[in-house]
Amino acid sequence: MIGKVTRGWNVYGLIYYLMGKGNEQSPHTDQHVIASWDGCPDLHQPAQLGPDQFDIGDMVRDLRAPAQLAGLPNNRPKEFPEVGCTRIPKGPVWQCSLRNHPGDPILSDEQWTEVVLDVLDRTGIAPAGDLGACRWVAIRHAEDHVHIAAVLVRQDTGELVHPHRNFDFRRVKEACTAAEQRLGLKSTGGADRTATPRPTRAESEKAARLETLPARDRLREKVQVAAFVATGWDTFRASLAGRSLAVRVHRGRDGRIDGYAVTDPRDPACMTAGGDPIYFGGSKLAPDLSLPSLCTRWAAGGGIVTASDPTRALASAADVLRRSTANPESVFFREAAEGVAYMASDALFAVYWATGGPDRQPAREAWQAYGRAARVPYQVMPSRWGPHALRLRGLSRQLVIAASKAPDSRVNAVAVVALVTVVISLLVEVAAWHETQNNLAAASHARTAGVALAKIAEVQSSAGGPRRPLIAERQAFRATTQQPPRRERQR
């Protein structure tokens, strides 16, 4: 279950939308009030005037009555001259949408009411048993989600309530997690600040018009590939340029580079209507693509290693996770497991790069799906890198470079199946370790990646092995992995 909180000023506009017909992406059906502040939702159900038309006047007046008595405006003001500034504070209208996973069972109105009451109690908007709390209603217009509309003014004192001081978005997440456990719903990731930013609605609609993927998603993969092959800022920037990406750097007061943004000047989705480029910062693509995170990754090392048996090195990394699962309280094993789990993403990229033809898409799906399982909650990257993690990174780079330099011919099917099989075993151990850490969403991502890789093993047994990357791809890779001139390194 996912909750999203927004703030505003216009109660009428919010209720009009919630009780209206919706839009093409989310049409509204069977709009009705399932809960209210006084425990009498039937009394606040608007009379229906026609198809998707309701008389919401009485409901709106009842909701904003305390705000009117407190002297708050009904609409967003242009300025606040009494305080001598033009910065408009957040409005008193609080809206929270609660949505289930498509695979979850359909909840009844009574079950949704329990979730709503828990949300309002945790956020402090309407604590349980507080008869003078804020006024609110819960409206359901679809099977999989409900909306809470509240006016943040107490009925008894007229004081403005500030749920954001109680970190309302975190309290909503806690209520959603409790509902998942209580009702047996699909577990979602915790609010650990490591989630990959999703495309905005404008980006998704623009991509639909252009019949392509959102620009943010396509740029993310290109930057991820560049970060993998790079060993520092200079090689990273050269790798971005080799993929026809324009880079804009940000410098601090001391003149040092402390951030970057990228765009694709050839992509219409990366341009405004006036033709100006739209840049995306590294942290807006993925939390581990910010410049500080990349510098931490590069500083960790993990150069090319010589391994006659790559499957043995991968099995050794899986053994680290297995021992970490058996010792979940050990700080040493936890730090070692975090590094191996993060570098397992590099192993997946190596499989993705070395495969081709019909196997390339499943390998890409596995690499992309694993992202959440690689990151450490609340810090994105591990604080320490153990020898097994660095060895895993070096081995992955070795496999990628070997695949890039090899002739354009089929790989031995037995070797590919053995490699994919041991990577799947590594993902199984990652999922088991995340479960011991109660990172259920990360464990789910690791299992999803393993399922995608299993498709490759099935195909390889009958197709005779994947093809190496195309010649143009290998040449681009070699160009971006060349060492910089000696004078650059001596600076």
N, C-alpha and C positions, 0 to 999 in steps of 0.2 A: 504494500500500500504506500502510495506517495502523496504527500501533502504539499500544497503550494500556497503561500501567504502573499496577499497584496493589500495595499492601503489606498484609500481614496476619500472623496468628499461627498459625492452625489449618491444618496441612498436610492433615489428613484431610478436612476440609470442602471444601477446594479440589479435591482429587483426586476426591472423591465426586461433586462437581458436574460436573467435566470428563468423567468416565467414565459419568455418568448420562444420563437421557433428555432433559435440557434443559427448555425451556419452550415455550409456544405460539409466541412470537416467534422462538425459535432452537432448534428440535428437533435433538437429537444423533443422528447415524447413523454406523455403522461406527467406533465409538470404538476407537482403537488408539494405541500409543506409537510414534512415528516416530524418536525420537532420545533418547539418554540420556548422562549424564556419562562413562560408561565405554565408550561406543561399542558397547554390546550392548543395543539396545532390545528385542529379542525376549525376553531374559531377564527383563525387567521388565514384559512384557505380562501384565496380570492374567487369571486364569482366569475364563471367563464362567460365571455361575451360572444365568442366565436372561435373558429379554429386558431389555436395558439394565441388567443387574445383573452386577457383577464383584467378585471377591475382591481388594480393593485393600490388604489388610493388609500383605503383604510389601513392596509398593512404598512405602507410607507409612513403614514402619519403616526401610527403607533410606535414604529421603530425609532423615528427621529424626534419624538416628543421630548425626551430628556435633553437632547442636544439643543433643541430650540429654547427650552427653558434656561439652559446654560449660556445662551447667546451665541452659539456657534453658527456660522453661515451654512446654508444648504449646498452651496457650490464652492469650488476652489477659488479663493480670493486672489486678486492680482498682486497684492502686497499687504504688508502689515505696518502701516505708518505709526501705530502706537508704540512699536518697539524699534522704530527707526531703521528697518532693513526690508529688503525685498525678497529674502529667502523664505519660501513658503514651507512650513513644517508639514509633517505627514498628517493626512486627514483623519477624521474620527471614524471613518467607515472601514471596518476590517473584514476581509473576505478570505476564506480558506477553502480550497478545493481538495477533496480526498478521493483518490482514484485507485481502483484495484487493478491487478494484473489481468490481462485477457484470459488467462487460464484459471483464474480463481473462481470459486462458486459464487453464484449470485446471492447477495445478502438481502435479507428482508429489511423492511423499514425499521423494525424494532432493533435489529442488529446494528444498522447504521446509526440509530439514535444513541446506542451505547457508546459507539466510537465518538460521536459528536460531543456528548457530555464529557467524555474523558479529555478530549482536546480542550474544551472550554475550561475545564477544571485545572488542567496542568498549566495553561497559559495565564490563568488568573483573570480571564475575562468574565467568567461566571463560575466561581468556585461552588462546589457542591454544598447545598444548604444555605447559600447566601441569597436571600430574597431581594436584596437591594442592589444586586449586581446589574451589569449591562443587559440591554435588550438585544435579542438575537433570534434568528429563525434559520432552520436548515431546510433546504429545498433540493428535491431530487427530480431530475428530468432525464435520467438515463439509468440503465441497469448497473453500470459499473462505477458510478461516482455520485457524490453529493457535494453541495456547496453550503458553507456557513456564512451568513451575512450578519454582522454585529455592529452596533454603534457604541463606541468606546466611551460612554458617559454613564456613570452610575445613576440609578434611578433615585436613590435616597438622598445623596449629597450633591449630585450634579458635577462631581469631580471627573476630570478626564483620566481614563485608565491608559497606562503605557505598557502594553504587553511586550514590546520590543526590548524593554529593560530586563525582562525575564527571559530574553532570547526565545521569543515565541516560535521561531522556525525550528529550533532544537526541541522545544517541548512538543511541537506537532509531530516531529519525527519519533519521539519517545512514545507518543500515543499510537502512532501507526505501527511501531514495532510490537507494542503490547497487543494490539488488535490482531496482528499476524500470528502471534503465538496463541492467543486465545481462540481465534476462529479457524486456525489451520490454513492460513493464506500463504502465498508465496513470499519468501523472505526477500527483502530489498536491501541494498547496500546502506551502511550507516553513513551519517553525515560527517565523514572524516576528512572532507576537503580534498579528496583525491579523485573525484569524479571527472571524467572527460567532458569539457563544455560541449553542449549540444548546439546544433545550428538554431538560430533564432527563427521565428515564424516567417519573417521577411526573407531570410536566406533560403528557407525551404520552399516558399512559394516562388521565389525567383528561379530556383533550380528546376522546379516543376515546369515553369514556362519555357526554360531552355532545354528541358528534357535531359537533364544531367544530374549528377550528385551535387549536394551543397558544396560551395567553394571551401568552407571550413574543413570538411571531411577530406577533400582531395588534397588540400594543402598539408593537412596533418600527416598523411602517409608520406608525402614527399619529404617533409622535414624529418620525420622519423627515420627514413632511409638515410638521409644526409647525416643525422646525428650518429647513426650506427657506424658508418664508414669513417667518420671523422675521429681525429685524435686530439684536436684542439680547435680554437676559434678560427684560425686561418684555414685549416682544411675543411672545417664546417662551412665557412662562407664560400669557399671554392666549390664545395659539393652542391650548395644551393644554386650557385651560378651555373653549374653544369646541368642543372635541371630547369634552367630558364626561369628561375625565380629572382625577383628583385628584392633586395634586402635594404632595410632602413635601420640604422643603429641609433641607439640612445646613449648619450654620454652624461655622466654625473658631473658634479661641480669640479671634481678634480681632473676631468677630461677623460677618464677611463670609461670604456664601454660597459654599461650595466644592463643593457636590454637590446632587443632587436624585434623587428616585425618583418613579415614577408608578404608578398603578393605575386600573382602570376599576371604579368602585363598582357599576355595573349588570351586570357580567359575573360569573356564578357561578364561572368558572374563575379569577378573581382574588380568591377568598375561600377561607378555610379552612373546615373542617367546622363550626367554631363560629361562622362568620359574620364573622370578622375579615378585613380587607383584606390582600392580599399585594402588597407594593410591589416594583417592579423598578427598580434603579438604572440610570442612563443607560449606563454602561459595561457593564452586564450585558445590555443590548439590542444594542448594537453598539459597537465600539471608538471610532468617531468621534462617538458621541452622549454621551460624558462631557462634563461642563460645561467643563473646560479646553479640550477640542477644539472645542466649539461656540463658546467665546469667541474662540479663534484664528480660526475661520471668520468670525465676525461682524466681528472687527477688521480682517480683510483687505479689507473693503469689497466693491466689485462691485455698485454700485447699478444702477438701471434705465438702460439705454442706448437711444438711438434709432437703430434700424437699419432702413433702408428695404428691405434685402435680407438677411433672416436667413441664407439659405443661403450668402451670401458670407462672413459672419462665421464660420460653422461651417467653411467651406472653409479660411479663414485659420488656424483652430485646427488643422485636420488637417495643414496645411502645416508648422506648428511641429513636430508629431510626426514628420512625414516627414523634416525636416531633423535632428531629434534622432536618428532611426534611422540616418541617414547619418553622424552624429558621436557615436557612443556614449561616447567617452572625454571629451567636453567637459562640464565641470561646468555651464557656462551652459546648454547645450542640455538637460542632464539635469534641472536644476531647472525649466526652462520646461516640459519634457514632463511632469514630475510634477504640476505645477499644472493643465495642460490635461487630463491623464488623470483627475484628481480631479474637475474641474468638468464633465467629460463626463457624470458621473452626474446633474448638474443638467439637462443637455440631455435626457437620457432621461426625467427626471421631467416636464419640460415636454411631451414627446410623450405621456407617460402621462396627464397632466392634460387635455390638449387633445383626446384621443380619447374615444370613447364607444361604446356598443353592443358588437358582437362584437370590435371592435378593442381594447377597453380591457384585456382579459385578456392578450393578447400583449404589449401595451405595459407592463403591470405586470410580467410575467415578465422582460422585457428589463431593466427598471429594477432589479428585485431581483437578477437574475443577475449584473449588472455590479458589484455591491458590492465584491468582492475585487479587481477590476481597478482600482478607484479609489484604493485605499489604498497608501501608501508602506510598504515593508517596514520593520518595527521602529520606525516612528515614526508610522504611521497617516496623518498629514497632511503635506503639503509644508512645508519650512522657509521657503520664499519663494514668493510668488505673483507671477507675471509678468503683464504687461498683457493678454496673450491669454487667460489663465485668468480674470482678473477680467471681461474683456469677455464671455467665454462665460457666466459666472454672471449678469451683468447681462442678457444677451440671453435667458437661460432664464427669468429672473423676468419680463421683458417679455412673453414668449410666454404665460406662465401667467396673468398679470394680464389680458392681452388676451383670452384664452380665457374667463376668469371673468366679464368684463364684457360679452362679446359676447352677442347674442340667441341663444336656443335654436334654432339652425338649422344646417343642414349646412355644412360647410366646403368650399371649393373643392377638389375631388379632386386636381387637378393640383398645387396648392400643397402639399397634405399629402404627396403622393407625392414631391415634390421635397425637402421637409423631411426626411422619413424616409430618403430615399436618401442625402442628404448626411450625416445622422447615422450611417448604416451605414458610410459611407466613413470617418468619424471613428473608429468602433470598429475598423475594419480597421487603421487606423494605430496605434491604441492597442495592439492585439494584436501588431503587428509590432514596436513599440517595446519592449514587455514581453519579447518573445523575445530581443531584443538584450541585455536586462538579465538574461537567464536566469530570468525570472519566468514559468515555464511555466504554472503554475496560473492566474495573473492573465490571461495571454494566452488561456487556454481560456475563462475567464469572459467576456472581451470578445467572443470569437467566438460564444459561446452567446447573448449579448445581441443580437448582430447577426443571428443566425438567427431569433430571436423577432421582431425588427423587420421582417425580410423578409416575414413572414406578413402584416403590415399592408399593405405595398406591394402584395402580390398581391391582397388583398381590395379595396383602394381602387380599383384599376383597373377593377373590375366593380361595386362597390357604390355609387359616387358620393360617397364621402367619409364621414368619421366624424361623429358628433354631438358637440356641445359638452357640457360637464358639465351635470348637472341644475341647475335653478334653486336648489334648496336647497343644493347643493354650492357654487354660486357665491356665494350670500349668506353662507355660513359663511366662505368664503375672504376675502371683502371685509371681514367683521367682524374677522378676525384680522390683516389687513394694514393696518388703519387706524393712523395715527400716534398715539402717546400725547399727552395734553395738554401744552401748552407748559410748564407748571409742573413736570411730571415730567421733561422733558428738561433743565431748568435745574438740577436737583438735582445 
